[in-house]
Amino acid sequence: MSTTIIEPTPATTKVQAARQKLLDDVFLRVDVELEGVRYDREAIRNLSLSPEEAALEGAESTPLLPADAEQQSSFWLPRGIHVGLRHNPRSHYRLDHEDGVLVLHGEDGPISEVELLKRHRVLVRTISTGERFDQIGSVNPEGGLRIAFSNECSLKDTNEDCKFCGFNYRARITNGQSVYLKSPRQVAETYALAREEGTANHLNLTGGFIPERRELEYYLDAAEEIRELTGLSRFRGTAVIGAPADLKVLEKYKDSGFNSVSINLEIWDKDIFKAICPGKEKRNGGQAHWIAALEAAVEVFGRGYVKSNIVAGLEPKDSILEGVEYLASKGINCMAGPFRPSKGTALEGHRSPEPSWHYDLLYKIAAIQHKYGYTTDQIYNTAVPGRPAHDMFRIQGGEDIDGILPRWTYPVIP
């Protein structure tokens, strides 16, 4: 019996070629975000200011960001891939401002013109307690608001910090530029203000490790304030929490208004988990209980509305994929953000795997997510957006149009 070989049509070949260019841009994004970029920080910073911020800068000496903040802004590649802009004076990538255009250069010369993401005008508005919006939270192009309600993790008190996490170090270097502990009212006012400006159809509320009862009370109070200020009975929001000892309390998070929850496992290999996350191992019933909490959360919030994260680069790739596959099969969306060595941590000076390692992992994770039927809305709803993982998922799902990946935004809520 003979086999008929069907040659691809020119149209099919054209689509595949365009999609490959997008995938190449995702690889570039992975590399740039790991490596960082050289640029004139003050010049780029001034370019990213809105007119309101520029005027305010002329009247006040308070900088928009701490002097040693790594993240200045971000930029778009022409085909729709969004790239985080992290300053690294030793990077082989650099940004130059040429004749009114920003150009990204690599070792072999110019790569592409880029469009700098302008900071949103909401960032200079203030809430009733006098703080500027950007001292409380940050917004992203997809219409998401991220608020870290505390600037410190209590695991430092017992010397049980996760070995990769620079949360407590960053708290020490902010020099008063951000609020140490945001009250539930400050969170709610910031969320309401962002909604008023049309840039907050999702809230990601997170913080450092705190005792379980205090954590629950805080989230319930924040949700109550949000409902009071906005009139919403439910809102598109993710509560980033630790694994509760009593899994029944998960229902309280949903009843308060949150429509999703994130319980970040960090490591799948149980022995590496013990070594890298000593506090999570000792304080929340060990890794087995963290997994049990994730599975119990699916029963409360529903399939696709529970998220976890693995820090990619601290264990073998096969181990990560095993964890992602297991969790995906249980209705849990698991991301694998790249390990980036942070100052002040036990792993400072260590190196993350090569970009090709991370790219291959992203590709395989997106395939798993499609295999188990996750939607783009679910992928964005439970994870901080703007990651290469979102790009990869959408490209594999065929969401590109004529070689461009359209900018995704959260659907408008009432």
Secondary structure, 3 states (H helix, E strand, C coil): CCCCCCCCCHHHHHHHHHHHHHHHHHHHHHHHHHHCEECCHHHHHHHHCCHHHHHHHHHCCCCCCCCCCCEEEEEECCCCCEEEEEECCCCCCEEEEECCEEEEEECCEEEEEEEECCCCHHHHCECCCCCEHHHHEEECCCCEEEEECECCCHHHHHCCCCCCCCHHHHHHHCCCCCCCECCHHHHHHHHHHHHHCCCCCEEEEECCCCCHHHHHHHHHHHHHHHHHHHCCCCEEEEEECCCCCCHHHHHHHHHHCEEEEECCCECCCHHHHHHHCHHHHHHCCHHHHHHHHHHHHHHHHCCCCEEEEECECCCCHHHHHHHHHHHHHCCEEEECCECCCCCCCCCCCCCCCCHHHHHHHHHHHHHHHHHCCCCHHHHHHHCCCCCHHHHHHHHHCCCCECCECCCCCCCCCC
